[in-house]
Amino acid sequence: MERDEPEATGSGQRSVRVRVRRYGRGVVQARDLVRSWVRSAPGTHIWLLVIGVTSLVIAAASEGLETFLLHRTSSNIHELNKHPLQSLLISGFWIEKPSSFLFYAVLFELVHANVERWAGTWRWLLTVGVAHIAATLISQEVLLVAIEHHAAPRAMRHVVDIGVSYGLAAAAGLLTYRIPRPWRWGWLVALVLFFATPLVAGGTFTDVGHAVAVSVGLACGPLVRGRRGWGR
């Protein structure tokens, strides 16, 4: 009986070492998968990193500084008249509520990362960039017309208009071409209902921008013609 104890102890130690090695291999494999995923969509993750930094800035800012930053980085009518290129570029790297960062991070991984990996960084970036600019300019022009016809207050010239939703809408539109038939038509109907319903219900200038952005994404189908979709 006395000889069995060292053997049992040795067996237990070997079992622990085996579990530790397996755990270590699992950690390494998970790290490699994450690294591979990030490298496969560099634009998405650089963009997400910048948004994370700007969200921390907003979260740490005083109320007065937060208000200044949100208005200064907006692509509203006032800023577009004063700093058109700067406001168009910078507004896409901020979100109004830092608490929603995790929500946007999930959407970036589900939508942007998938589209970028499939379409390629430059095709993805072109689609998102054109959509962001078009949606911003058209939606602000609609708002300007409403102000001039007294359908909206003049204070709306300084409205906070920042965020990444136009780019997400465009990427969702382009993603349509990766989904195989017949599921593609269901996705397309869902997109149309999601973005058109607010317009029919008397939506805001932001709803106009979203409709424009998803339309740009759908119109960019020729950019991904011939690329393999899911299940092909």
Residue frames as a rotation matrix with the C-alpha (Angstrom) as fourth column:
MET 1
0.566 0.824 0.000 0.00
0.824 -0.566 0.000 0.00
0.000 0.000 -1.000 0.00
GLU 2
0.390 -0.469 -0.793 2.83
0.229 -0.784 0.577 2.38
-0.892 -0.406 -0.199 0.79
ARG 3
-0.660 -0.706 0.256 4.24
0.393 -0.034 0.919 1.98
-0.640 0.707 0.300 -2.73
ASP 4
-0.087 0.718 0.691 0.92
0.995 0.034 0.091 2.91
0.042 0.695 -0.717 -4.36
GLU 5
0.566 0.392 -0.725 0.91
0.545 -0.838 -0.027 6.46
-0.618 -0.380 -0.688 -3.01
PRO 6
-0.326 -0.720 -0.612 3.90
-0.108 -0.615 0.781 7.79
-0.939 0.321 0.123 -5.03
GLU 7
-0.826 0.050 0.562 2.47
0.540 0.359 0.762 6.17
-0.164 0.932 -0.323 -8.15
ALA 8
0.201 0.977 0.068 -0.91
0.977 -0.195 -0.085 7.78
-0.070 0.084 -0.994 -7.55
THR 9
0.404 -0.122 -0.906 0.74
0.230 -0.945 0.230 11.13
-0.885 -0.302 -0.354 -6.87
GLY 10
-0.673 -0.731 -0.115 2.88
0.020 -0.173 0.985 10.82
-0.740 0.660 0.131 -10.00
SER 11
-0.531 0.564 0.632 -0.18
0.847 0.345 0.405 9.92
0.011 0.750 -0.661 -12.07
GLY 12
0.511 0.757 -0.408 -2.03
0.775 -0.611 -0.163 12.94
-0.372 -0.233 -0.898 -10.73
GLN 13
0.039 -0.590 -0.806 0.89
-0.018 -0.807 0.590 15.23
-0.999 -0.009 -0.043 -11.55
ARG 14
-0.864 -0.341 0.370 1.08
0.318 0.201 0.927 13.87
-0.391 0.918 -0.065 -15.10
SER 15
-0.078 0.933 0.351 -2.66
0.997 0.071 0.030 14.44
0.003 0.352 -0.936 -15.51
VAL 16
0.549 0.225 -0.805 -2.29
0.403 -0.915 0.019 18.04
-0.732 -0.335 -0.593 -14.36
ARG 17
-0.426 -0.805 -0.413 0.63
-0.080 -0.421 0.904 18.59
-0.901 0.418 0.115 -16.75
VAL 18
-0.711 0.241 0.661 -1.41
0.693 0.399 0.600 17.15
-0.119 0.885 -0.450 -19.63
ARG 19
0.371 0.927 -0.057 -4.33
0.915 -0.375 -0.146 19.45
-0.157 0.003 -0.988 -18.84
VAL 20
0.314 -0.344 -0.885 -2.01
0.113 -0.912 0.394 22.45
-0.943 -0.223 -0.247 -18.59
ARG 21
-0.762 -0.642 0.083 -0.42
0.116 -0.010 0.993 21.62
-0.637 0.767 0.082 -21.96
ARG 22
-0.386 0.706 0.594 -3.84
0.921 0.257 0.293 21.20
0.054 0.660 -0.749 -23.56
TYR 23
0.586 0.588 -0.557 -5.01
0.661 -0.745 -0.092 24.49
-0.469 -0.314 -0.825 -22.08
GLY 24
-0.101 -0.729 -0.677 -1.86
-0.025 -0.678 0.734 26.20
-0.995 0.091 0.051 -23.33
ARG 25
-0.853 -0.178 0.490 -2.37
0.441 0.256 0.860 24.82
-0.279 0.950 -0.140 -26.84
GLY 26
0.074 0.973 0.218 -6.00
0.997 -0.069 -0.032 25.98
-0.016 0.219 -0.976 -26.73
VAL 27
0.495 0.044 -0.868 -4.94
0.320 -0.938 0.135 29.49
-0.808 -0.344 -0.478 -25.73
VAL 28
-0.558 -0.789 -0.257 -2.35
-0.037 -0.286 0.957 29.61
-0.829 0.544 0.131 -28.52
GLN 29
-0.674 0.368 0.641 -4.86
0.738 0.382 0.557 28.37
-0.040 0.848 -0.528 -31.10
ALA 30
0.435 0.875 -0.213 -7.46
0.869 -0.470 -0.154 30.91
-0.235 -0.118 -0.965 -29.96
ARG 31
0.197 -0.464 -0.864 -4.85
0.060 -0.873 0.483 33.69
-0.979 -0.147 -0.144 -30.11
ASP 32
-0.814 -0.552 0.181 -3.82
0.169 0.074 0.983 32.64
-0.556 0.831 0.033 -33.61
LEU 33
-0.262 0.811 0.523 -7.45
0.965 0.203 0.167 32.57
0.029 0.549 -0.835 -34.77
VAL 34
0.620 0.472 -0.627 -8.08
0.560 -0.825 -0.068 36.07
-0.550 -0.309 -0.776 -33.40
ARG 35
-0.171 -0.791 -0.588 -4.86
-0.077 -0.584 0.808 37.37
-0.982 0.183 0.039 -34.94
SER 36
-0.818 -0.106 0.566 -5.74
0.501 0.352 0.790 35.82
-0.284 0.930 -0.235 -38.30
TRP 37
0.167 0.969 0.184 -9.25
0.983 -0.150 -0.105 37.31
-0.074 0.198 -0.977 -38.19
VAL 38
0.533 -0.013 -0.846 -7.95
0.240 -0.956 0.166 40.79
-0.811 -0.292 -0.507 -37.38
ARG 39
-0.513 -0.823 -0.244 -5.30
-0.072 -0.241 0.968 40.63
-0.856 0.514 0.064 -40.11
SER 40
-0.608 0.322 0.726 -7.88
0.773 0.449 0.449 39.52
-0.181 0.834 -0.522 -42.66
ALA 41
0.431 0.756 0.493 -9.89
0.776 -0.589 0.224 42.74
0.460 0.286 -0.841 -42.12
PRO 42
-0.490 -0.765 -0.418 -7.33
0.871 -0.404 -0.281 45.43
0.046 -0.502 0.864 -41.22
GLY 43
-0.715 0.236 0.658 -9.46
0.037 -0.927 0.372 48.39
0.698 0.290 0.655 -42.24
THR 44
0.361 0.922 -0.142 -12.36
0.133 0.100 0.986 47.31
0.923 -0.375 -0.086 -40.05
HIS 45
0.509 -0.161 -0.846 -10.20
0.837 0.324 0.442 46.90
0.203 -0.932 0.299 -36.96
ILE 46
-0.715 -0.695 0.069 -8.20
0.675 -0.713 -0.188 50.08
0.180 -0.088 0.980 -37.44
TRP 47
-0.399 0.681 0.614 -11.48
-0.126 -0.704 0.699 51.96
0.908 0.202 0.366 -37.76
LEU 48
0.595 0.656 -0.464 -12.86
0.319 0.337 0.886 50.23
0.737 -0.676 -0.009 -34.68
LEU 49
-0.067 -0.720 -0.691 -9.70
0.991 0.030 -0.128 51.08
0.113 -0.694 0.711 -32.74
VAL 50
-0.848 -0.225 0.481 -10.02
0.255 -0.967 -0.001 54.77
0.465 0.122 0.877 -33.62
ILE 51
0.062 0.952 0.299 -13.67
-0.184 -0.284 0.941 54.76
0.981 -0.113 0.158 -32.57
GLY 52
0.481 0.052 -0.875 -12.66
0.740 0.512 0.437 53.14
0.471 -0.857 0.207 -29.30
VAL 53
-0.573 -0.769 -0.285 -10.15
0.815 -0.497 -0.297 55.92
0.087 -0.402 0.912 -28.65
THR 54
-0.741 0.334 0.583 -12.60
-0.120 -0.920 0.374 58.72
0.661 0.208 0.721 -29.51
SER 55
0.354 0.895 -0.271 -15.24
0.138 0.236 0.962 57.06
0.925 -0.378 -0.040 -27.34
LEU 56
0.110 -0.414 -0.904 -12.82
0.980 0.195 0.030 57.10
0.164 -0.889 0.427 -24.40
VAL 57
-0.870 -0.423 0.253 -12.18
0.408 -0.906 -0.112 60.79
0.276 0.006 0.961 -25.07
ILE 58
-0.259 0.868 0.424 -15.92
-0.257 -0.485 0.836 61.53
0.931 0.107 0.349 -24.98
ALA 59
0.486 0.472 -0.735 -16.41
0.491 0.549 0.677 59.41
0.723 -0.690 0.036 -21.86
ALA 60
-0.117 -0.652 -0.749 -13.62
0.993 -0.081 -0.085 61.24
-0.005 -0.754 0.657 -20.02
ALA 61
-0.696 -0.180 0.695 -14.57
0.367 -0.921 0.129 64.74
0.617 0.345 0.707 -21.19
SER 62
-0.791 0.477 -0.383 -16.48
0.153 -0.452 -0.879 67.26
-0.592 -0.754 0.284 -19.13
GLU 63
0.128 0.944 0.303 -20.02
0.702 0.129 -0.700 68.07
-0.701 0.302 -0.646 -20.22
GLY 64
0.601 0.072 -0.796 -18.90
-0.282 -0.913 -0.296 71.30
-0.748 0.402 -0.528 -21.89
LEU 65
-0.438 -0.842 -0.316 -15.99
-0.686 0.086 0.722 69.68
-0.581 0.533 -0.615 -23.71
GLU 66
-0.593 0.296 0.748 -18.19
0.432 0.902 -0.015 66.77
-0.680 0.314 -0.663 -24.80
THR 67
0.526 0.845 -0.098 -20.73
0.423 -0.360 -0.832 69.16
-0.738 0.396 -0.547 -26.33
PHE 68
0.339 -0.489 -0.804 -17.95
-0.668 -0.727 0.161 71.06
-0.663 0.482 -0.573 -28.11
LEU 69
-0.687 -0.696 0.210 -16.35
-0.383 0.593 0.708 67.90
-0.618 0.406 -0.674 -29.51
LEU 70
-0.304 0.649 0.698 -19.62
0.616 0.692 -0.375 66.41
-0.727 0.315 -0.610 -30.73
HIS 71
0.746 0.600 -0.289 -20.60
0.211 -0.624 -0.752 69.59
-0.631 0.500 -0.592 -32.54
ARG 72
0.215 -0.753 -0.622 -17.11
-0.725 -0.550 0.414 70.32
-0.654 0.362 -0.664 -33.84
THR 73
-0.791 -0.559 0.249 -16.74
-0.295 0.705 0.645 66.87
-0.536 0.436 -0.723 -35.36
SER 74
0.064 0.911 0.407 -20.25
0.277 0.375 -0.885 66.77
-0.959 0.169 -0.228 -36.83
SER 75
-0.898 -0.230 0.375 -20.95
0.412 -0.141 0.900 66.86
-0.154 0.963 0.221 -40.55
ASN 76
0.103 0.963 -0.248 -23.91
0.749 -0.239 -0.618 69.18
-0.655 -0.122 -0.746 -40.09
ILE 77
0.688 0.253 0.681 -24.81
0.692 -0.511 -0.510 72.11
0.219 0.822 -0.526 -42.35
HIS 78
0.944 -0.328 -0.038 -22.75
-0.287 -0.872 0.397 74.59
-0.163 -0.364 -0.917 -40.34
GLU 79
0.219 -0.926 0.306 -19.58
-0.206 0.263 0.942 72.48
-0.954 -0.269 -0.134 -40.31
LEU 80
0.191 -0.107 0.976 -19.97
0.843 0.526 -0.108 71.40
-0.502 0.844 0.191 -43.93
ASN 81
0.902 0.159 0.402 -20.04
0.354 -0.804 -0.477 75.07
0.248 0.573 -0.781 -44.94
LYS 82
0.772 -0.621 0.132 -16.97
-0.603 -0.652 0.460 75.92
-0.200 -0.435 -0.878 -42.85
HIS 83
-0.348 -0.910 0.227 -14.86
-0.815 0.413 0.406 72.73
-0.463 -0.044 -0.885 -43.06
PRO 84
0.514 0.732 -0.447 -16.38
-0.858 0.449 -0.251 70.44
0.017 0.512 0.859 -45.71
LEU 85
0.182 -0.501 -0.846 -13.56
-0.362 0.766 -0.531 67.90
0.914 0.403 -0.042 -46.16
GLN 86
-0.798 -0.544 0.261 -12.61
-0.403 0.158 -0.902 67.81
0.449 -0.824 -0.345 -42.50
SER 87
-0.309 0.751 0.583 -16.16
-0.866 0.030 -0.498 67.33
-0.392 -0.659 0.642 -41.26
LEU 88
0.577 0.513 -0.636 -16.90
-0.758 0.627 -0.181 64.60
0.305 0.586 0.750 -43.81
LEU 89
-0.086 -0.722 -0.687 -13.81
-0.214 0.687 -0.695 62.65
0.973 0.087 -0.213 -42.77
ILE 90
-0.853 -0.399 0.337 -13.80
-0.370 0.008 -0.929 63.13
0.368 -0.917 -0.154 -39.01
SER 91
-0.122 0.897 0.426 -17.52
-0.992 -0.106 -0.061 62.54
-0.009 -0.430 0.903 -38.43
GLY 92
0.517 0.342 -0.785 -17.12
-0.501 0.864 0.046 58.88
0.694 0.369 0.618 -39.37
PHE 93
-0.310 -0.751 -0.584 -14.80
0.170 0.560 -0.811 58.19
0.936 -0.350 -0.046 -36.44
TRP 94
-0.908 0.072 0.412 -17.05
-0.409 -0.353 -0.841 59.22
0.085 -0.933 0.350 -33.55
ILE 95
-0.299 0.895 -0.332 -20.16
0.577 0.447 0.684 57.85
0.760 0.013 -0.650 -31.90
GLU 96
-0.005 0.372 0.928 -22.40
-0.349 -0.870 0.347 60.01
0.937 -0.323 0.134 -29.77
LYS 97
0.710 0.321 0.627 -22.77
-0.696 0.183 0.694 57.59
0.108 -0.929 0.354 -26.85
PRO 98
-0.343 -0.933 -0.114 -19.60
-0.876 0.361 -0.320 55.80
0.339 -0.010 -0.941 -25.66
SER 99
-0.298 0.285 0.911 -21.80
-0.631 0.657 -0.412 53.24
-0.716 -0.698 -0.016 -23.90
SER 100
0.768 0.640 0.023 -22.87
-0.376 0.480 -0.793 51.92
-0.518 0.600 0.609 -27.32
PHE 101
-0.014 -0.869 -0.495 -19.29
-0.992 -0.049 0.114 51.08
-0.123 0.493 -0.861 -28.36
LEU 102
-0.673 -0.260 0.693 -19.63
-0.308 0.950 0.056 47.35
-0.673 -0.176 -0.719 -27.63
PHE 103
0.359 0.877 0.318 -22.82
0.131 0.290 -0.948 47.22
-0.924 0.382 -0.011 -29.69
TYR 104
0.749 -0.134 -0.649 -21.02
-0.633 -0.435 -0.640 48.81
-0.197 0.890 -0.411 -32.64
ALA 105
-0.350 -0.931 0.107 -18.04
-0.869 0.365 0.333 46.51
-0.349 0.024 -0.937 -32.14
VAL 106
-0.290 0.345 0.893 -20.31
0.106 0.939 -0.328 43.49
-0.951 0.000 -0.309 -32.60
LEU 107
0.773 0.632 -0.057 -21.84
0.054 -0.154 -0.987 45.03
-0.632 0.759 -0.153 -35.74
PHE 108
0.334 -0.745 -0.578 -18.37
-0.916 -0.400 -0.015 45.79
-0.220 0.534 -0.816 -37.12
GLU 109
-0.619 -0.613 0.490 -17.34
-0.522 0.788 0.325 42.16
-0.586 -0.055 -0.808 -36.69
LEU 110
-0.095 0.688 0.720 -20.56
0.331 0.703 -0.629 40.79
-0.939 0.179 -0.294 -38.16
VAL 111
0.843 0.531 0.089 -20.90
0.293 -0.314 -0.903 43.19
-0.451 0.787 -0.420 -41.09
HIS 112
0.718 -0.574 -0.395 -17.76
-0.681 -0.696 -0.226 45.19
-0.145 0.431 -0.891 -41.88
ALA 113
-0.200 -0.886 0.418 -15.23
-0.697 0.428 0.575 42.45
-0.689 -0.176 -0.703 -41.19
ASN 114
0.043 0.294 0.955 -17.13
0.361 0.887 -0.289 39.91
-0.932 0.357 -0.069 -43.25
VAL 115
0.939 0.338 0.064 -17.53
0.194 -0.367 -0.910 42.28
-0.284 0.866 -0.411 -46.19
GLU 116
0.515 -0.811 -0.276 -13.90
-0.824 -0.558 0.101 43.42
-0.236 0.175 -0.956 -46.08
ARG 117
-0.271 -0.622 0.735 -12.56
-0.365 0.773 0.520 39.84
-0.891 -0.127 -0.436 -45.96
TRP 118
0.181 0.464 0.867 -14.77
0.576 0.665 -0.476 38.85
-0.797 0.586 -0.146 -48.87
ALA 119
0.932 0.297 0.210 -14.67
0.343 -0.528 -0.777 41.92
-0.120 0.796 -0.593 -51.13
GLY 120
-0.039 -0.976 0.213 -11.16
0.915 -0.121 -0.386 43.08
0.402 0.180 0.898 -50.29
THR 121
-0.234 -0.106 -0.966 -10.12
0.786 -0.605 -0.124 46.12
-0.572 -0.789 0.225 -48.33
TRP 122
-0.937 -0.218 -0.271 -10.16
0.053 -0.860 0.508 48.59
-0.344 0.462 0.817 -51.23
ARG 123
-0.610 0.788 0.083 -13.56
0.246 0.089 0.965 47.56
0.753 0.609 -0.248 -52.59
TRP 124
0.080 0.611 -0.788 -15.01
0.969 0.139 0.206 47.66
0.236 -0.779 -0.581 -49.09
LEU 125
-0.422 -0.343 -0.839 -13.42
0.635 -0.772 -0.004 51.02
-0.647 -0.534 0.544 -48.34
LEU 126
-0.990 0.080 0.116 -14.60
0.044 -0.606 0.795 52.53
0.134 0.792 0.596 -51.63
THR 127
-0.268 0.958 -0.105 -18.18
0.527 0.237 0.816 51.40
0.806 0.163 -0.568 -50.99
VAL 128
0.173 0.312 -0.934 -18.24
0.983 -0.112 0.144 52.63
-0.059 -0.943 -0.326 -47.40
GLY 129
-0.648 -0.528 -0.549 -16.50
0.510 -0.836 0.202 55.92
-0.566 -0.149 0.811 -48.22
VAL 130
-0.894 0.364 0.262 -18.78
0.074 -0.457 0.886 56.80
0.442 0.812 0.382 -51.13
ALA 131
-0.031 0.941 -0.336 -21.85
0.682 0.266 0.682 55.86
0.731 -0.208 -0.650 -49.10
HIS 132
-0.067 -0.058 -0.996 -20.79
0.935 -0.352 -0.043 57.94
-0.348 -0.934 0.078 -46.10
ILE 133
-0.890 -0.321 -0.325 -20.17
0.198 -0.912 0.360 61.02
-0.411 0.256 0.875 -48.25
ALA 134
-0.749 0.645 0.150 -23.30
0.086 -0.130 0.988 60.63
0.657 0.753 0.042 -50.37
ALA 135
0.025 0.804 -0.594 -25.56
0.842 0.303 0.446 59.89
0.539 -0.512 -0.669 -47.41
THR 136
-0.300 -0.216 -0.929 -24.19
0.797 -0.592 -0.119 62.84
-0.525 -0.776 0.350 -45.44
LEU 137
-0.970 -0.146 -0.193 -24.47
0.026 -0.857 0.515 65.38
-0.240 0.494 0.835 -48.26
ILE 138
-0.599 0.800 0.038 -27.91
0.154 0.069 0.986 64.28
0.786 0.596 -0.164 -49.43
SER 139
0.041 0.643 -0.765 -29.39
0.937 0.241 0.253 64.04
0.347 -0.727 -0.593 -45.94
GLN 140
-0.428 -0.252 -0.868 -28.04
0.633 -0.769 -0.089 67.47
-0.645 -0.587 0.489 -44.99
GLU 141
-0.988 0.149 0.050 -29.38
-0.054 -0.620 0.783 68.92
0.147 0.770 0.621 -48.25
VAL 142
-0.234 0.947 -0.220 -32.80
0.541 0.315 0.780 67.50
0.808 0.063 -0.586 -47.40
LEU 143
0.017 0.179 -0.984 -32.53
0.979 -0.203 -0.019 69.07
-0.203 -0.963 -0.178 -43.96
LEU 144
-0.832 -0.387 -0.396 -31.49
0.309 -0.918 0.249 72.42
-0.460 0.085 0.884 -45.47
VAL 145
-0.746 0.635 0.199 -34.52
0.071 -0.221 0.973 72.43
0.662 0.740 0.120 -47.77
ALA 146
0.067 0.791 -0.608 -36.74
0.831 0.293 0.473 71.65
0.552 -0.537 -0.638 -44.77
ILE 147
-0.301 -0.258 -0.918 -35.21
0.793 -0.602 -0.092 74.57
-0.529 -0.756 0.386 -42.85
GLU 148
-0.988 -0.137 -0.072 -35.66
0.070 -0.811 0.581 76.96
-0.138 0.569 0.811 -45.78
HIS 149
-0.463 0.886 0.006 -39.32
-0.009 -0.011 1.000 75.94
0.886 0.463 0.013 -46.06
HIS 150
-0.418 0.220 0.881 -39.79
-0.847 -0.445 -0.290 76.35
0.328 -0.868 0.372 -42.29
ALA 151
0.593 0.580 -0.558 -40.45
-0.359 0.811 0.462 72.62
0.721 -0.074 0.689 -41.84
ALA 152
0.398 -0.543 -0.740 -37.49
0.836 0.547 0.048 72.36
0.378 -0.638 0.671 -39.45
PRO 153
0.923 -0.043 -0.383 -35.98
0.194 -0.807 0.558 74.87
-0.333 -0.589 -0.736 -36.98
ARG 154
0.736 -0.676 0.035 -32.89
-0.369 -0.443 -0.817 76.84
0.568 0.588 -0.576 -37.99
ALA 155
0.337 -0.607 0.719 -31.08
-0.882 0.063 0.467 75.41
-0.329 -0.792 -0.515 -34.99
MET 156
0.810 0.021 0.585 -30.88
0.073 0.988 -0.136 72.13
-0.581 0.153 0.799 -36.92
ARG 157
0.777 -0.623 -0.092 -28.01
-0.308 -0.249 -0.918 73.64
0.549 0.742 -0.386 -38.89
HIS 158
-0.165 -0.862 0.480 -25.91
-0.887 -0.084 -0.455 72.80
0.432 -0.500 -0.750 -35.83
VAL 159
0.802 0.543 0.249 -27.39
-0.597 0.716 0.361 69.37
0.018 -0.438 0.899 -35.13
VAL 160
-0.170 -0.835 0.524 -25.02
-0.705 0.474 0.527 66.62
-0.688 -0.280 -0.669 -34.01
ASP 161
0.875 0.384 -0.295 -24.50
-0.475 0.559 -0.679 64.42
-0.096 0.735 0.672 -37.07
ILE 162
-0.255 -0.965 -0.062 -21.72
-0.966 0.257 -0.034 61.95
0.048 0.051 -0.998 -36.37
GLY 163
0.255 0.309 0.916 -21.42
-0.552 0.824 -0.124 58.20
-0.794 -0.474 0.381 -36.32
VAL 164
-0.750 -0.660 -0.051 -20.70
-0.499 0.513 0.698 55.11
-0.434 0.549 -0.714 -38.31
SER 165
-0.098 0.811 0.577 -24.22
0.019 0.581 -0.814 53.99
-0.995 -0.069 -0.072 -39.20
TYR 166
0.598 0.291 -0.747 -24.05
-0.689 -0.289 -0.665 55.15
-0.410 0.912 0.028 -42.83
GLY 167
-0.338 -0.819 -0.463 -21.01
-0.927 0.374 0.017 52.97
0.159 0.435 -0.886 -43.43
LEU 168
-0.750 0.121 0.650 -22.69
-0.223 0.879 -0.421 50.01
-0.623 -0.460 -0.633 -41.74
ALA 169
0.340 0.940 -0.012 -25.78
-0.240 0.075 -0.968 50.44
-0.909 0.332 0.251 -43.91
ALA 170
0.393 -0.268 -0.880 -23.63
-0.919 -0.144 -0.367 50.46
-0.028 0.953 -0.302 -47.05
ALA 171
-0.707 -0.707 0.008 -21.71
-0.707 0.706 -0.037 47.35
0.021 -0.032 -0.999 -45.99
ALA 172
-0.397 0.659 0.639 -25.00
-0.110 0.657 -0.746 45.59
-0.911 -0.366 -0.188 -45.21
GLY 173
0.598 0.607 -0.523 -26.16
-0.554 -0.159 -0.817 46.45
-0.579 0.779 0.241 -48.72
LEU 174
0.019 -0.690 -0.724 -23.00
-0.965 0.177 -0.194 45.07
0.262 0.702 -0.662 -50.31
LEU 175
-0.700 -0.284 0.656 -23.20
-0.558 0.791 -0.253 41.96
-0.447 -0.542 -0.712 -48.15
THR 176
0.363 0.931 0.036 -26.36
-0.625 0.272 -0.731 41.04
-0.691 0.243 0.681 -50.07
TYR 177
0.560 -0.156 -0.814 -24.21
-0.773 0.256 -0.581 39.74
0.299 0.954 0.023 -52.93
ARG 178
-0.622 -0.783 0.027 -22.35
-0.729 0.566 -0.385 37.31
0.287 -0.259 -0.922 -50.69
ILE 179
-0.373 0.578 0.726 -25.52
-0.510 0.526 -0.681 35.57
-0.775 -0.624 0.099 -49.51
PRO 180
-0.994 -0.041 0.096 -26.54
0.052 0.607 0.793 32.68
-0.091 0.793 -0.602 -51.77
ARG 181
-0.321 0.932 -0.169 -29.97
-0.865 -0.215 0.453 32.45
0.385 0.292 0.875 -53.37
PRO 182
0.034 0.786 0.617 -32.72
0.578 -0.519 0.629 32.07
0.815 0.335 -0.472 -52.24
TRP 183
0.195 0.021 -0.980 -31.62
0.963 -0.192 0.188 33.44
-0.184 -0.981 -0.058 -48.84
ARG 184
-0.818 -0.565 0.110 -30.36
0.574 -0.788 0.222 36.57
-0.039 0.245 0.969 -50.60
TRP 185
-0.409 0.727 0.552 -33.91
0.206 -0.516 0.832 37.70
0.889 0.454 0.061 -51.36
GLY 186
0.520 0.572 -0.635 -34.94
0.731 0.087 0.677 37.37
0.442 -0.816 -0.373 -47.73
TRP 187
-0.213 -0.710 -0.672 -31.95
0.884 -0.433 0.177 39.47
-0.417 -0.556 0.719 -46.66
LEU 188
-0.871 -0.119 0.477 -32.79
0.388 -0.762 0.519 42.06
0.301 0.637 0.710 -49.33
VAL 189
0.088 0.978 0.189 -36.43
0.378 -0.209 0.902 42.29
0.922 -0.008 -0.388 -48.24
ALA 190
0.449 0.024 -0.893 -35.31
0.894 -0.013 0.448 42.69
-0.001 -1.000 -0.027 -44.61
LEU 191
-0.633 -0.745 -0.211 -32.94
0.721 -0.667 0.188 45.52
-0.281 -0.034 0.959 -45.59
VAL 192
-0.662 0.433 0.612 -35.61
0.258 -0.635 0.728 47.34
0.704 0.640 0.309 -47.57
LEU 193
0.413 0.880 -0.235 -38.15
0.516 -0.014 0.856 47.03
0.750 -0.475 -0.460 -44.77
PHE 194
0.205 -0.398 -0.894 -35.66
0.962 -0.089 0.260 48.07
-0.183 -0.913 0.364 -42.10
PHE 195
-0.716 -0.624 -0.313 -34.47
0.555 -0.781 0.288 51.20
-0.425 0.032 0.905 -43.89
ALA 196
-0.758 0.468 0.455 -37.61
0.213 -0.482 0.850 52.18
0.617 0.741 0.265 -45.80
THR 197
0.041 0.856 -0.516 -40.14
0.880 0.214 0.424 51.86
0.473 -0.471 -0.745 -42.99
PRO 198
-0.206 -0.121 -0.971 -38.87
0.751 -0.656 -0.077 54.94
-0.627 -0.745 0.226 -41.08
LEU 199
-0.984 -0.162 -0.076 -39.09
0.071 -0.742 0.667 57.01
-0.164 0.650 0.742 -44.28
VAL 200
-0.481 0.875 0.060 -42.68
0.380 0.147 0.913 55.97
0.790 0.462 -0.403 -44.90
ALA 201
0.237 0.564 -0.791 -43.47
0.951 0.030 0.307 56.81
0.197 -0.825 -0.530 -41.28
GLY 202
0.861 0.089 0.501 -42.10
0.109 -0.994 -0.012 60.34
0.497 0.065 -0.865 -41.74
GLY 203
0.513 -0.728 -0.454 -38.48
0.858 0.420 0.296 59.79
-0.025 -0.541 0.840 -40.77
THR 204
0.666 -0.388 -0.637 -35.69
0.008 -0.851 0.526 62.24
-0.746 -0.356 -0.563 -40.04
PHE 205
0.629 -0.530 -0.568 -32.76
-0.773 -0.348 -0.531 63.37
0.084 0.773 -0.628 -42.18
THR 206
-0.372 -0.775 0.511 -30.76
-0.806 0.543 0.236 60.50
-0.461 -0.324 -0.826 -40.64
ASP 207
0.132 0.515 0.847 -33.28
0.077 0.847 -0.526 58.01
-0.988 0.135 0.073 -42.00
VAL 208
0.934 0.118 -0.336 -32.81
-0.297 -0.265 -0.918 59.58
-0.197 0.957 -0.213 -45.43
GLY 209
0.123 -0.984 -0.129 -29.05
-0.992 -0.123 -0.007 59.11
-0.009 0.129 -0.992 -45.03
HIS 210
-0.343 -0.208 0.916 -29.45
-0.411 0.910 0.053 55.45
-0.845 -0.358 -0.398 -44.11
ALA 211
0.630 0.649 0.427 -31.65
0.150 0.438 -0.886 54.82
-0.762 0.622 0.178 -47.16
VAL 212
0.781 -0.427 -0.457 -29.08
-0.620 -0.438 -0.651 56.52
0.078 0.791 -0.606 -49.40
ALA 213
-0.151 -0.935 0.320 -26.20
-0.950 0.227 0.215 54.53
-0.273 -0.272 -0.923 -47.84
VAL 214
-0.133 0.139 0.981 -27.83
-0.073 0.986 -0.149 51.12
-0.988 -0.091 -0.121 -48.25
SER 215
0.891 0.454 0.009 -28.73
0.010 0.000 -1.000 52.06
-0.454 0.891 -0.005 -51.83
VAL 216
0.418 -0.832 -0.364 -25.08
-0.905 -0.346 -0.248 52.87
0.081 0.433 -0.898 -52.54
GLY 217
-0.360 -0.546 0.756 -24.08
-0.646 0.731 0.221 49.51
-0.673 -0.409 -0.616 -51.06
LEU 218
0.316 0.574 0.756 -26.52
0.226 0.728 -0.647 47.71
-0.922 0.375 0.100 -53.35
ALA 219
0.948 0.063 -0.312 -25.40
-0.258 -0.424 -0.868 49.78
-0.187 0.904 -0.385 -56.34
CYS 220
0.111 -0.991 -0.074 -21.79
-0.976 -0.123 0.181 48.68
-0.189 0.052 -0.981 -55.76
GLY 221
0.674 0.258 0.692 -22.66
-0.227 0.964 -0.139 45.11
-0.703 -0.063 0.708 -56.72
PRO 222
0.932 -0.334 -0.137 -20.48
-0.073 0.197 -0.978 45.28
0.354 0.922 0.159 -59.89
LEU 223
0.224 -0.902 0.370 -17.42
-0.925 -0.316 -0.210 45.72
0.306 -0.295 -0.905 -57.65
VAL 224
-0.328 -0.314 0.891 -17.85
-0.718 0.696 -0.020 42.21
-0.614 -0.646 -0.454 -56.27
ARG 225
0.707 0.594 -0.384 -19.10
-0.694 0.477 -0.539 40.48
-0.137 0.647 0.750 -59.40
GLY 226
0.450 -0.500 -0.740 -17.48
-0.318 0.684 -0.656 37.07
0.834 0.531 0.149 -59.72
ARG 227
-0.577 -0.651 0.493 -16.37
-0.695 0.075 -0.715 36.84
0.429 -0.755 -0.495 -56.09
ARG 228
-0.535 0.323 -0.780 -17.33
0.277 0.940 0.199 33.67
0.798 -0.110 -0.593 -54.26
GLY 229
0.013 0.627 0.779 -20.22
-0.764 -0.496 0.412 33.93
0.645 -0.600 0.473 -51.85
TRP 230
-0.402 -0.062 0.913 -21.10
-0.798 0.513 -0.317 31.75
-0.449 -0.856 -0.256 -48.87
GLY 231
0.250 0.531 0.810 -21.74
-0.193 0.846 -0.496 28.15
-0.949 -0.032 0.314 -49.77
ARG 232
0.958 0.049 -0.282 -19.96
-0.285 0.062 -0.957 28.34
-0.029 0.997 0.073 -53.14
